[in-house]
Amino acid sequence: MLIDSSPNRRQALNQLCVGFGGLALSSMLHRPKALADHDGMKVAARIPARAKRIIFLFMHGGPSHIDLFDPKPQLDRDDGKKLPFDGSRVTFADRGSLMRSPWKFRNCGKSGIPMSELWQHLPKVADDLCMVHSVCETNVAHGGACMKLHTGDEAQLRPSAGSWISYGLGSANENLPTFLTICPTSLHGGVNNFGSAFLPARHAGVSLGTPGYPNAAARDATFEYLSNKRLNLAQQKLQLNLLRQLQKEHQKSDNEQAEIDARIESFELAFRMQTAAPEAMNLNEESAATRELYGLDDPDTANFGRECLLARRFAERDVRFIQVSHANTLPFNNEQWDQHTHLKKGHEINVKQIDKPITGLLTDLKQRGLLEDTLVLWGGEFGRTPTVQVGNAAPGRDHHPEGFTMWMAGGGVKPGFRYGKTDEYGYYAIENRCTIHDLHATLLHIMGLDHTRLTYHHSGRDYRLTDVYGEVAKDILT
């Protein structure tokens, strides 16, 4: 009986690898070691965490900072005049003279956080908010700006922030997704805004509600294909066991194996979600007082209120990253916050829809002791110009990425605090500029991840959410 003692391809290559060059080649060829290195890098990236989860309240379209949170007396005085300095070289639409805010401002809470009179409920929780008035450097167009805000890159396909957090920290509840997006929109990046790109597929955001534009009503939002009408749970369990057995018997290359593992893990998660998800989404368990707190009894606030209440329920169940999107279509405009025209009417409708639900969410989280380890982030992909957009009968404002406001609450940020500053017209961020890379670095830091060390090797280089940029805004941290 002849015994074939010749080495296989991998053994031959390993035997041929001599010297430093050979050692490097051996390392590259030995993919399992590379995978182990990824796990090691994730561990090395861990730092003390201030929060366990993030709820991102995404205002798709670009809310106007100078009409909501950043009052500008100089803008009021110079209404109708020309901007006294050079504006952006790249603009989305034609811009005219300065336009004052239609709303008055007042200082709210003991901390004196400024808010326009549009906000009727949010002032109650003003002392919990950490305002960041100097966010900047997104794209001037919705598509690029949304991609930059969500993934750190405005052009190339990159993993979203939620995917990086899932990759870096893993799941805290094996029966629910680590990254969940409620009623996402399909425009301006669509699924790429919550996709995992080159990270393993299990780190992609799972949508609750079909991605669409305008949003489907939140009351109808559900996970697609959550139930299996053909097979019961026992039969599905047999299928999963068979998949695992076939996987062991038919080993593929290391790259293919990682993809197969991720796909099987997604099947197993879907199996477990059949029991866990319906319970998490059952709002009938909530009291009448809680439902009223979120505005579920009011047609104007019920839709977004339901999204916020679902976010709280998933936060209780340790979903690490929860995105809630506000982007219904208005009858006179294309996007919810994108008031190129009808600024006054549009922002009045928008704020009314979210004001009570957001206040209810922060109040509820605080009452339940969840705000201490939950970071709530509010904002859109950019702000609005202090100048009027030319050519519209009803005044509106253009896209504005040079300086705008986002705010945070809970999760290790200073309450009742204002960080950063725009100029006297709200045009440029001039103090403590916070780029999107800085924002992402700060979010990762709060979640216990060092943005410079959380990397993934792909296409010959190590990638990270912040690329080669980003500084943590340490002044906002407790």
N, C-alpha and C positions, 0 to 999 in steps of 0.2 A: 504494500500500500504506500503510495507516494504521498508525502506530506509537503504541501506548498509552504515553504518557510520564507518566501519573499515578502518584504514589508509592503503594507498598503501605502497609498499616496501620502497620507499624513505622517506616517512613521518615516518614510523616506525623506520627506522634507525636513522633519525634525533632526534626522541623523546628519543631513547635509548642512544644517545650520551651525557653523562654527565661527568663532570670533565675535566681535561686538556687532558687526553688521548682521551676522547670522542670528544673534540673540534678538536683535530688533525684529528681524523677519519672523522668528519663531513667535514672538509676542503678538505680532499682528495676525499671524495665522491661527493662533490658539484663541479663538473667539470666546470660549467659556471663561477664560481668564479676564478678557475684556469686560464681559458681562459682570463678573465679580467685582472688577474695578469700579464699574458704575455704582454698584451697591456700596462699595467703600467710599466713593466720592459723596454719595448721598448722606452717609453717616458723618463724614467729615464736615459736611455743610451744615449740620445741626448746631444750633445755638439756643440759649434759653428763650423760650417762647412767651410772648405776652398774650396771645390769643390762640384759641383752638380752631376757630372757624371764621370765615368772612362771608358777609351778606353784601353783595354789590347791587345797589339800586341804580340801574343804568337808565339814564334819561336820553333816549335816542333822538338825535336831531340837533342838539346844541342849545341848552337853556341859557338865557341871557344873565350873565353875572351882574351886570350893572343895573339890572331891573329886579334882582332877587336878593343879593347879599353884599354887593360892593358899591355903596353909595358914593357919588362923585359930585360934590357941590360945584366944582369948577365946570363940570359938564352942564349943570343946570344954568349957570350964569352965562355960558357961551353958546347956549342953544341957538342953532341956526347959523353959526359962524363956521369958517373953514378950520379943519384940523391944523393947528399951528406948527406941526412938524411932519416929516415924511412918514407916511404909513407903509404898509406892507407892499413889497414889490409884486408879490403874487396874490391876486385876489380872485374870489369866486364870481363876484358880480360887481357892477358899477356902484361906487360909493359916493355919497354926496356930503352935505354939511353935517355938523354935529347935531345930535338929537337927544334931548334930555329924557330922563325916565318919566313915564306917565304916572308913576306911583311915588308916594312919599315913603320915607324910611323912618324907623324908630329903633332905639337900642332895646334889646330884649334880655331878660334875666338879670341876675346879679352881675354877670360877666359883661353885659352891655353888647352882646353880639348884634350887629345891625341886620335887620331884615325889612324888606319892603312890606307895605300894608297888604300885599297879596296873601301873605302867610297869616292865617287866623289861628291855627293850631300849633304849628311848629315852635312859636315863641315859648310854649310851656316847657319845652325840653332844650331851650337854648343853652343852658348851662352844661349840657352833656355833649355839645358839639365842639369839634375842633375844625375851624375853618382854614382852608388852604387857599389863599387868594392869588397865588402866583404859579398855578399850573400852566404849562406852555409846551410848545414844540410838538404839536400834532400836525397833521396835514390840513390843508385848507379845504379839501373836499371830504365829503362824508365817508366814502369808501376807505381812503387812505387813513383818515383820522380814526375811524372805528377799528381798523386793523392795528394801528399803532397802539391805541388804548388797550386793546384786548391781548395782543400778542407781542408788542414791543417792536414791530416792524410794519411799515406801511405798504410794502410791496411784495416781499417774499413770504412764502407760506411757512409760518413758524407756529410752535405750540402756544396755546393760550395761557394766560396767567394761572387760571384754575387747573390746567393740565400740569403745569410745572409744580404747583403745590401738591397735587395728587401724586406726582412722580417722587417728589422729595420726601413726603410724609407718609404716603400710603393711606390705606383706609382705616377709619376708626369705627366703622360699622360695616361688616362684611355683607349685610343684607340690603344695603342701599348704595347708590353710586357715591363715589367720593366727591364728584363734581357734578352739580345739577344746575340747569338753566331753565327758568320758568317763563313760558310764553316768549321765547326768543323771536327775533325778526329774521327775515330771509334776505333783506337788502343790505348793501354796504358791507360785504364780507360774509354774510350769512353764516353757514355752519362753520366756516373757517375761524370765526370769532370765538368759537368754543371747541374747536377741534384740537387733536393731539399732534397733528402733523407727523414728524418723524419719531415722536415718543411712542412707546407701546400703546396700542389702541385702547387698552383698559383705562387710560388716563384721559380720554376724551370726555367732554361734557355730555351728559345725558339730558335730552330735552323733555320737559314736562309740558305737553302741548305741542302740536305740530308747528315747526318753524314756518311762519307765514307773515304776510304783511297786507292788511293790518292784522293784529293779533286776533286769534280766535278768543272768544270769551273765556275768561279764566275758569268759569264754572264748568266748562266743557273740557278743560285741559286734563289729559291723562297720558300715561306712558303707552306708546304704541305697542301693540302685540303683547300686552301684559299677561293676558290669559291665553291658554291653549285649549281650544274647544274639542280638539281631536284626541288628545292624550291626557290622562290624569297624571297627578304628580308622581306616582310610583313608576309609571311607564316612562315619564320624562327622566327620572333618576336613572333608570336602566340605560337610556340613550346616552346620558352623560358618562356613565361608567364605561360604556362601550367606546365612546370617543377617547377617553383616557387610555384604555387598553390598546386601541389602534395606534394611538400616539406613541406608546412605548415600543410597539412592535415594528413600527415603520419610522425610525428616526431619520430626520431630514438634516440638511446642513444647519449650522448654528443659527444663521439669520432666519431661515425658514422656520426653524423650531421655535424661535422667539415669537414669530407672527402667529404660529399655530397655538402656542401657549396662551397668547393674548386673546385669540378668538375663542378658545375653549373657556377661558376665564370669564369672558363676556357672556357666554351661554350659561355658565354656572350662576353668575350674578343675576341674570334674567330669571332663572329658575327660583332663586331665593326671594327675589323681589315680588313674586306672585303672592306671597303672604305678607311681606313687610310693607310694601308700597300702599296697598289699599288702606291699611290701618293708619299709616302716616298721613294720608290724604283725606281721612274721614273728619270733616269739619263739624259733623253732627255731635262730636264729642265735646265741642266747645260750648261754653255757657253763653246765654243771651247777652250778658254784659261784655264778654270778650268780643263777640261778633259786632256789637255796637261800637266798641272801642276802635275797631278797624274800619268802621263805616260800611259794613255789609248790609245794613238796613237802608242805605241811601243809593239810589240808582247811579248817582254821579261818582260815588267812591267805591261801590261794591266790587267792581272788576279788579282794580289795583289792590283794594283791601284784601281780597281773597288771595292774591299773589303774595302779599306781605304776610298774611296769616299762615299760608303754606310754608313760607320761608322760615317762620319761627318754629313750626312743627318739625321741619327737616333739621333745623339747627339743634333742636332738642335731641334729635336722634343722631347727632354727631356727623352729619354731612359736612365736609370741610369747606367747600366753596359753593355758595348758592347765589346765582344771579337772578335778579328780578328785573324784567324789562318793561318800560312804559313807552309805548309807541303805537297808539291807535291812530287811525286816519281821521283828520278833521275834515268837515265838509268843504272848507274853503282853502285847504292847503294840502300839500303832499305828505308832510310828516308832522308828528306831534309837536316837537319843540322847534321846528325849523321855520320860524316866522320871518321869512323874507318880506312878507306883507302881513297885515292884520296882527301886528305885535300885541296890541292891547287885548284884543278879543282872544287870541290864541293862548297867551300866557295866563289869562284869567281862567280859562277852561282847564288848562294843564295843571295849574297849581291846585285848583279845587279838587281835581281827581286824585291827587297824591298827598295833599296836606294832612288830612286826618289819618289815612292809612299809615303814613310814615311815622307820624307822632304816636299812633297807637302801637306800632311795632317797637319803637324805642322804649315807650312806657312799659309795654308787656315784657320785653327782654329784661328791663331793669327790675321789675317786680318779681320776676322768676329767678333772679340772680344770674342770668345768662349774659347780660351786657358786659360783665367784667371780663369774660373770655371770648366775646364775640366782637369782631370789628365790623362795623357797618360803614360802608363807603357809598357816597352819593355823588353823581355827576354824569355829564355827557361827554361827547367826543371833542367838543370845543365850546367856546362861549359865543357871544354876539358882539358885533362892532358898536362902538359909541356913535358911529355915523349912520345916517339913514341910507337905505338902499334906493338908488335912483330908479325912477320909472314906474313906481307902484302908487296907485291911488290911496290905498290904506297903508300908512307907514310901517316899515319893518326894518330889520337889521340883517346884515350879511354874516357869513361864517367868520369866526375869530379865534385862531389858535395861538395868538401871541401872548395872551395872558387871560386867565379865567379862573373861576372858583369851583372847587370841589370841597366836600366836607367829610369828616370821619366822626365816629362816635364809638365809645367802648374800647375794648381790646387793647389797653395799654397806651392810648393817646391822651393828651392833656384835655380835660373837659373845660369848656368855656374859654377856649384859647384861639387866638388869631395868628396865623403864620403867613408870612409873605405879603407882598404889596404890589399893586399895579400903579401906574402913573396917575396924574390928576384927572385923566379922562377915561381910565380903565382900559387903555390900549396895550401897553407893554408891561410885562412882569419886570419889576425893577429891583425888588428886594427878595432875597431867599428864593430865587427862581427854582421851581420844581418841575423838571422835565418829566416826561412819561417814564423814562428810565429811572429817574430818581423816585418816582411814585412806586414803580414796581419793586425797586430795591427796598423801599420802606415797607411795603406790604409783606414781602418775603421775610424781612427782618422781624416784623411783628409776629409772624407765624413760626418763627424759630428756624429760619433758613438763611444762610449767608449767600447772598446773590452772586458773589464772586466765585464760590466753590460749588454751587449747584449747577453741574454741567452734564451734557450728554454728547457722546462722540457720534458724529454723523458726517458722512461724505468727507472724511479726512480731516475734520477739525472738531474741537470741542465747542459746543453751543451753550449759551445760557440765555435766560429771559432778557437780561439787560445788555446782551452783546458784550462790548468792552467798556460800557459806560455805567452811569448810575452811582449816586451817593445817597445813603440813608439820611432822611430828614430827622436827625436825632433830637432837634429842638422841640419837636411835637410829641416826643415820647415821655411817658411818666417815669 
